Amino acid sequence: MAKKAVLFDLDDTLLWDDRSVKEAFQATCEAGAAAAGVDEAELEEAVRKEARALYESYETFPFTKMIGINPFEGLWANFTGGEQEEFRKLQALAPGYRKAAWTLGLKALGVDNEELGATLAEQFPAERRKRPLVYDETFVVLDALKDKYSLLLLTNGSPDLQQEKLDGVPELLPYFDHIIISGQFGEGKPAASIFKHALERLGIEPEEGIMVGDKLTTDILGANTIGMTSVWINRHGMVRNDEIVPSHEISSLRELLQLLEQ
């Protein structure tokens, strides 16, 4: 059956979120290393480790996992959006979480300096917000698709943070007929419910849509579950096992255009 719609993931599919976060860490850790006399790379590694452990220790962790909000988003998100009670808990936790992650990261390297931890905790969100990075191919591909298919953005995350990412690249929004954020819907990818909701919004059957994303465990698994064609964008040559098998694998979004023409 001919495809009528293309569903896109946002982070690390259209937006280069991984690079934005990496550069924000580098800039913040450079300042932290200079102030504390420690190694920049070791500080980043320590803060990432402490952030993950802290994040998983909170009672909100099952919710953030279900919605699809990772620990490093928690280092710059304000969690002001979303109707669920868990978002209010996250909003209250966030400032302390940021400060603790950086302070404990320093401490792991033998530097007990709460004031510096607090300073770095504020610098990181500012550095991340300066970097709304988009892949070079994103707009080329969207331009080629916009008049031929309905386009829908299906993204996991906190409503206010995902909206902030979109606001950072305002030229992205007009391409999409619909935008669905897991934190607004109440369940995240790979749940079949959010994919079915997307199809209902588009008014199509599963076989009439195609899902494009970078994560096997969310984008590809969810699409496969409801019988939709799945396209895994694997820019970094990752090796997958056979537990989750995409319909197609591409290394560049431009390859999607060739796939759709077949």
C-alpha positions as CSV (number, residue, x, y, z in Angstrom):
1,M,0.0,0.0,0.0
2,A,1.2,3.5,-0.8
3,K,2.5,5.6,2.1
4,K,0.5,8.6,3.0
5,A,2.4,9.9,6.0
6,V,5.9,10.0,7.5
7,L,6.3,10.0,11.3
8,F,9.6,11.4,12.6
9,D,11.3,11.2,16.0
10,L,12.9,14.5,17.1
11,D,16.0,14.0,19.2
12,D,19.0,12.7,17.3
13,T,16.8,12.1,14.2
14,L,16.1,15.7,13.2
15,L,17.8,17.6,16.0
16,W,21.4,16.8,16.9
17,D,20.7,16.6,20.6
18,D,23.6,14.3,21.5
19,R,26.1,16.9,20.1
20,S,24.3,19.8,21.8
21,V,24.6,18.0,25.2
22,K,28.2,16.9,24.5
23,E,29.2,20.5,23.7
24,A,27.4,21.9,26.7
25,F,29.2,19.4,28.9
26,Q,32.6,20.3,27.3
27,A,32.1,24.0,27.9
28,T,30.9,23.5,31.5
29,C,33.5,21.0,32.4
30,E,36.2,23.2,30.9
31,A,35.2,25.9,33.3
32,G,34.9,23.5,36.2
33,A,38.2,21.8,35.5
34,A,40.0,25.2,35.4
35,A,38.4,26.3,38.7
36,A,39.0,23.0,40.5
37,G,42.3,21.8,39.0
38,V,40.9,18.5,37.7
39,D,40.8,16.8,34.3
40,E,38.0,18.0,32.1
41,A,37.1,14.6,30.6
42,E,37.2,13.0,34.0
43,L,34.8,15.6,35.4
44,E,32.3,15.0,32.6
45,E,32.5,11.3,33.2
46,A,32.0,11.7,36.9
47,V,29.1,14.1,36.6
48,R,27.3,11.9,34.0
49,K,27.7,8.9,36.4
50,E,26.5,10.8,39.4
51,A,23.6,12.2,37.5
52,R,22.4,8.8,36.3
53,A,22.6,7.3,39.8
54,L,20.7,10.2,41.4
55,Y,18.1,10.3,38.6
56,E,17.4,6.6,39.1
57,S,17.1,7.0,42.9
58,Y,14.1,9.3,42.7
59,E,10.5,8.1,43.0
60,T,9.9,9.8,39.7
61,F,12.2,7.5,37.8
62,P,9.6,4.9,36.6
63,F,7.5,7.8,35.2
64,T,10.5,9.5,33.5
65,K,11.5,6.2,32.0
66,M,7.9,5.6,30.7
67,I,7.7,9.1,29.3
68,G,11.2,8.9,27.9
69,I,13.1,11.7,29.7
70,N,16.8,11.0,30.3
71,P,19.0,12.1,33.1
72,F,20.8,14.7,31.0
73,E,17.6,16.4,30.0
74,G,16.9,16.6,33.7
75,L,20.1,18.7,34.0
76,W,18.5,21.5,32.1
77,A,14.8,20.9,32.1
78,N,12.5,23.0,34.3
79,F,9.5,20.6,34.1
80,T,6.9,23.5,34.1
81,G,4.7,21.7,31.6
82,G,2.6,18.5,31.8
83,E,-0.5,17.9,33.7
84,Q,0.6,14.8,35.7
85,E,1.5,15.1,39.3
86,E,4.9,13.6,38.6
87,F,5.9,16.7,36.6
88,R,5.3,18.9,39.7
89,K,7.5,16.5,41.6
90,L,10.2,16.8,38.9
91,Q,9.8,20.6,38.9
92,A,10.5,20.6,42.7
93,L,13.4,18.1,42.4
94,A,15.2,19.6,39.4
95,P,17.2,22.5,41.0
96,G,18.5,20.2,43.8
97,Y,19.2,17.4,41.3
98,R,21.3,19.7,39.1
99,K,23.3,21.0,42.0
100,A,23.9,17.6,43.5
101,A,25.0,16.0,40.2
102,W,27.7,18.6,39.7
103,T,28.7,18.7,43.4
104,L,29.0,14.9,43.6
105,G,30.9,14.8,40.3
106,L,33.5,17.2,41.7
107,K,33.6,15.2,45.0
108,A,34.3,12.0,43.1
109,L,37.5,13.7,41.9
110,G,38.4,14.8,45.4
111,V,37.0,18.4,45.2
112,D,34.5,19.2,48.0
113,N,33.1,22.5,46.7
114,E,29.4,23.0,46.9
115,E,29.6,26.6,45.6
116,L,31.4,25.5,42.4
117,G,28.9,22.7,42.0
118,A,26.0,25.2,42.2
119,T,27.7,27.5,39.7
120,L,28.3,24.7,37.2
121,A,24.7,23.4,37.7
122,E,23.5,26.8,36.4
123,Q,26.1,27.0,33.6
124,F,25.2,23.7,32.0
125,P,21.6,24.7,31.2
126,A,22.7,28.0,29.7
127,E,25.3,26.2,27.5
128,R,22.8,23.7,26.3
129,R,20.3,26.4,25.4
130,K,22.9,28.1,23.3
131,R,23.1,25.0,21.1
132,P,19.9,24.2,19.1
133,L,21.8,22.1,16.6
134,V,20.1,20.5,13.5
135,Y,21.5,18.0,11.1
136,D,22.5,19.5,7.8
137,E,20.2,17.0,5.9
138,T,17.1,17.7,8.0
139,F,15.6,20.6,6.0
140,V,16.6,19.1,2.6
141,V,14.6,16.0,3.4
142,L,11.6,17.8,4.9
143,D,11.5,20.1,1.9
144,A,11.4,17.1,-0.4
145,L,8.6,15.4,1.6
146,K,6.3,18.3,2.7
147,D,4.1,18.4,-0.4
148,K,3.9,14.6,-0.9
149,Y,3.1,13.3,2.6
150,S,1.5,14.2,5.8
151,L,4.2,14.8,8.4
152,L,3.9,14.1,12.1
153,L,6.5,14.6,14.9
154,L,6.4,11.9,17.6
155,T,8.7,12.7,20.4
156,N,9.3,11.4,23.9
157,G,9.9,13.9,26.6
158,S,8.7,16.6,29.0
159,P,6.2,19.0,27.2
160,D,8.0,22.2,28.1
161,L,11.5,20.9,27.3
162,Q,10.5,19.4,23.9
163,Q,8.7,22.6,23.1
164,E,11.8,24.6,24.1
165,K,13.9,22.5,21.7
166,L,11.4,23.2,18.9
167,D,11.3,26.9,19.7
168,G,15.1,26.9,19.4
169,V,14.7,25.9,15.7
170,P,11.5,27.8,14.8
171,E,11.7,26.9,11.1
172,L,11.1,23.2,11.9
173,L,7.5,23.6,13.2
174,P,5.7,24.6,9.9
175,Y,6.7,21.3,8.3
176,F,4.5,19.2,10.6
177,D,0.7,18.7,10.4
178,H,0.8,17.3,14.0
179,I,3.2,17.2,16.9
180,I,2.7,14.6,19.7
181,I,4.9,14.8,22.8
182,S,4.8,11.8,25.2
183,G,4.5,14.0,28.3
184,Q,1.3,15.5,27.0
185,F,-0.1,12.2,25.8
186,G,0.7,10.5,29.1
187,E,2.7,7.5,27.7
188,G,5.8,7.3,25.7
189,K,7.2,5.3,22.8
190,P,7.3,2.3,22.4
191,A,3.8,2.0,23.8
192,A,1.3,1.0,21.1
193,S,-1.1,3.6,22.4
194,I,0.9,6.6,21.4
195,F,1.5,5.2,17.9
196,K,-2.2,4.4,17.5
197,H,-3.0,8.0,18.7
198,A,-0.6,9.3,16.0
199,L,-2.3,7.2,13.3
200,E,-5.7,8.5,14.5
201,R,-4.6,12.1,14.2
202,L,-3.4,11.4,10.7
203,G,-6.5,9.4,9.7
204,I,-4.4,6.5,8.3
205,E,-3.9,2.8,8.8
206,P,-0.6,1.4,10.1
207,E,0.5,0.2,6.6
208,E,0.0,3.7,5.2
209,G,2.6,5.2,7.6
210,I,6.3,5.0,8.0
211,M,8.2,5.7,11.3
212,V,11.7,7.2,11.2
213,G,13.8,7.3,14.3
214,D,17.3,6.6,15.8
215,K,16.3,4.4,18.8
216,L,15.5,0.7,18.3
217,T,13.9,0.3,21.7
218,T,11.4,3.2,21.3
219,D,10.9,4.3,17.6
220,I,11.4,0.9,15.9
221,L,9.9,-1.4,18.5
222,G,6.7,0.8,18.8
223,A,6.2,1.0,15.0
224,N,6.8,-2.8,14.6
225,T,4.3,-3.5,17.4
226,I,1.4,-1.9,15.5
227,G,2.5,-3.2,12.0
228,M,3.9,0.1,10.7
229,T,7.0,0.2,8.5
230,S,10.0,1.2,10.6
231,V,13.1,3.0,9.4
232,W,16.1,3.0,11.8
233,I,18.5,5.8,11.2
234,N,21.9,4.5,12.3
235,R,24.3,7.4,11.7
236,H,27.1,5.9,13.9
237,G,27.2,2.4,12.5
238,M,25.9,0.7,15.7
239,V,25.6,-3.0,15.6
240,R,22.2,-4.3,16.6
241,N,21.1,-7.8,17.7
242,D,18.0,-9.5,16.3
243,E,15.7,-8.7,19.1
244,I,14.3,-5.6,17.4
245,V,14.5,-5.7,13.6
246,P,13.7,-2.5,11.6
247,S,11.9,-2.8,8.2
248,H,14.8,-0.7,6.8
249,E,18.1,0.7,8.1
250,I,19.7,3.9,6.7
251,S,22.8,5.9,7.7
252,S,21.5,9.3,6.4
253,L,18.0,10.9,6.3
254,R,18.6,11.4,2.5
255,E,18.4,7.7,2.0
256,L,14.8,7.9,3.2
257,L,13.9,9.7,0.0
258,Q,15.1,6.8,-2.1
259,L,13.3,4.4,0.1
260,L,10.0,6.2,-0.4
261,E,10.4,6.3,-4.1
262,Q,10.7,2.5,-4.4
